């Protein structure tokens, strides 16, 4: 399925007519807010702990979509099930 918006071309990778296609598992690096125990904080957590710092974390996920013009992947985190746009340079596809 291809979704066209103005100049951006987004390509959907994981579903076609409701049938799952091959999943592309990956590891990605992104800066996240972290609490005092080193866990994801802020809007990524239900705990009411203050954000102590922002750290670049490496997490595992599944590539959902890609934007070839802007060089970004839409990655769904496997642990917390949220999606984030991540630059292609920060994503490594895992077999």
C-alpha positions in Angstrom: 0.0 0.0 0.0 1.4 3.4 -0.9 0.2 6.6 0.7 0.9 9.8 -1.2 1.0 13.2 0.6 2.2 16.2 -1.3 5.9 15.6 -1.9 6.3 12.9 0.8 5.9 9.3 -0.3 5.2 6.9 2.6 5.5 3.2 1.9 3.6 0.8 4.3 5.7 -2.3 4.9 3.8 -4.5 7.4 0.3 -5.0 6.2 -1.4 -5.5 2.9 -5.2 -5.8 2.9 -5.1 -6.9 6.5 -2.7 -9.7 5.8 0.7 -9.4 7.5 3.7 -9.2 5.2 7.3 -10.1 6.3 8.2 -8.2 9.4 11.5 -6.3 9.4 12.9 -6.5 12.9 15.5 -3.9 13.8 17.5 -2.2 16.5 17.4 1.6 16.6 19.0 4.4 18.5 17.1 7.4 19.7 17.3 10.0 22.5 14.7 9.3 25.2 13.9 10.9 28.6 15.2 8.7 31.4 14.2 8.6 35.1 16.6 8.2 38.1 16.6 4.4 37.7 17.6 4.5 34.0 14.2 3.5 32.7 12.1 5.3 30.0 10.4 8.2 31.5 8.1 11.1 30.6 5.2 10.1 28.2 6.8 6.6 27.7 6.2 5.6 31.4 3.2 5.3 33.7 5.4 5.9 36.8 5.2 9.4 38.3 9.0 9.9 38.5 10.8 13.1 37.3 13.0 13.0 34.2 16.6 13.0 35.3 18.3 13.2 31.9 18.0 12.5 28.2 20.0 9.5 26.9 20.5 7.8 23.6 19.2 4.3 24.0 19.4 1.3 21.7 16.0 -0.5 21.5 14.5 -3.3 19.4 11.5 -2.7 17.1 9.7 -3.6 13.9 9.8 -1.3 10.8 6.3 -0.2 10.0 6.8 2.3 7.1 9.5 4.2 5.4 9.8 7.7 3.9 12.4 7.5 1.2 12.5 11.2 0.4 13.1 12.3 4.0 15.2 9.1 4.8 13.1 8.0 7.9 11.6 4.7 9.1 8.5 4.5 11.2 9.6 2.0 13.9 7.2 0.2 16.4 9.0 -0.6 19.7 8.6 -4.2 20.6 8.7 -3.7 24.4 6.3 -0.7 24.8 4.4 -0.9 21.5 4.8 2.9 20.6 5.9 4.2 17.2 8.6 6.7 16.4 10.0 8.2 13.2 13.8 7.4 13.2 16.4 8.4 10.7 17.5 5.5 8.4 21.1 6.0 9.6 20.1 5.0 13.2 18.3 1.8 12.2 19.9 -1.6 11.8 17.9 -4.4 10.3 18.3 -7.7 12.2 17.7 -11.1 10.6 
